[in-house]
Amino acid sequence: MAECQPCDVEACNGSLNDCPVGAFDNPVATATVSQPASQGLPLAPGAPCVHDARDYTRGRDYTPGNVSEAGRLGALSALTAGHAINDMYVAFVAPLLPFLVTRLNISLAVAGAVASILSVTSSLIQPVLGYFADRSQNPVLVMVGPIITSAAMCTVALAPNLPAVVALMIMAGIGTACFHPPAAALVDRISAGDRMLPMSIFITAGEVGYAIGPVFILLVIGMMGLQGTPLAVIPGVLVSMALYHMVIRGRNRNPMTAGSGKAAARGLPIRSFLSSSLFCLWSIAALRTGVMVSFITFLPTLLQQKGFSLMLGGTAASIFCLSGSVGILLGGVLADRFEKRVVMAISLLLPVAFLYAFLHTTGILSFACLVAGGMSLYASTSLTTGMAQKLVPGGVSTVSGLMMGLAWGTGALLLSPVGAAADAMGLEAALSLILLVLILATALVKGVPRGLSGAAGSRGVS
């Protein structure tokens, strides 16, 4: 039987059978050892139990047997709602830009630069805030994030000048960066680490929130004018209260399911990121994002060039995103039943065919291929994040920031070369060409460890 290394937790007694959290601190479990039948927790032979008394007495432990199923479900629900509400505020940027252009008399070029500040800020600092979240093992950032994001985005329309707008955009970027890494890490811990469906639901909630954001803020403006936009902060305050109650409150009474303080204090070494496994997953996420952003950005223009209205082009982009939300859920379900590497590879190859067909067909067939392409393209989103988290158990929040923040920002950099290619050879040809990066992403799946890719059931996690 695998044994824990000596630790400061009296409840552990150096035995895996008595260890309350050690089994969750091993990223690549390859065997299930003798444990209580009610748990069946996986631990690789010889893997250490890495936690101490400080960790055991801080936060809430969401592992089976330490908190009720209702408590786990409540925490997951609060985190999922938090993701939806936080990303809803991020989506205020596009519908508020016309008002800012008019009020502040700025050019479209400046407006575009302002719009990018939030995403750039968030992408760059998510890994940094994730690192500090790993070191502190304190989930307070998941509550603070939506408050900062909502406060900034609900007052930006009333900013008196351009520097104030820039400052509020940076503030919103910091807020969303505060939320995403620790929230994704908590979802991984609460869901017992091996199930992809909870992570899929969490990520889908963000997509749904982002989709309803423009409608929500325009409804507020339509009813109360720009002066009423500060009232739109109410959902952010409410969800932060829910996060405090369901996730943070009582953290001094029960253990927190986290990587150990000892492991987390070491942070995420650069060599861990440069290792082939994590780098492959990060590269897959960045390449996939490049295709996503390219199609979302240029779909309206493409359809306008083909003779359709801008309204139809915008609708097509929304349908593409919504079909992607369905794909994220479907990918999580499939990953819990089949080998994750296979699901990932298929989900990267299928959109090459579907989206190419969309570009080169017409009518109902073209529309169907767009929907299928969106579903398959987004399907591996939760897989890359969830599998990367298992590679560095002492830096789950940091890895979440890399996968959900920096990878997204890096992938978005492909917009410039796609635009240049469109100027040279046409938009349809440029979008066809960008699909080739998904073949490269599929090849990178070979670099994902097999120990991370088995079906959930094969590892004895219920």
Buried (B, 14 or more C-beta within 10 A) or exposed (E): EBBBEEBEBEEBEEBBEBBBBBBBBBBBBBEBBEBEEEBBBBBBEEBBBBBBBEBBBBBBBBBBEBBEEEBBEBBBBBBBBBBBBBBBBBBBBEBBBEBBBEBBEBEEEBBEBBBBBBBBBBBBBBBBBBBBBBBBBBBBBBBBBBBBBBBBBBBBBBBEEBEBBBBBBBBBBBBBBBBBBBBBBBBBBBBBBBBBBBBBBBBBBBBBBBBBBBEBBEEBBEEEEEEBBBEBBEBBBBBBBBBBBBBBEEBEEBBBBBBBBBBBEBBBEEEBBEBEBBBBBBBBBBBBBBBBBBBBBBBBBBBBBEEBEEEBBBBBBBBBBBBBBBBBBBBBBBBBEBBBBBBBBBBBBBBBBBBBBBBEBEEEEBBBBBBBBBBBBBBBBBBBBBBBBBBBBBBBBBBBBBBBBBBBBBBBEBBEBBBEBBEEEEBBEBBBBBBEBBEEBBEBBEBBBEBBBBBBEEBBBE
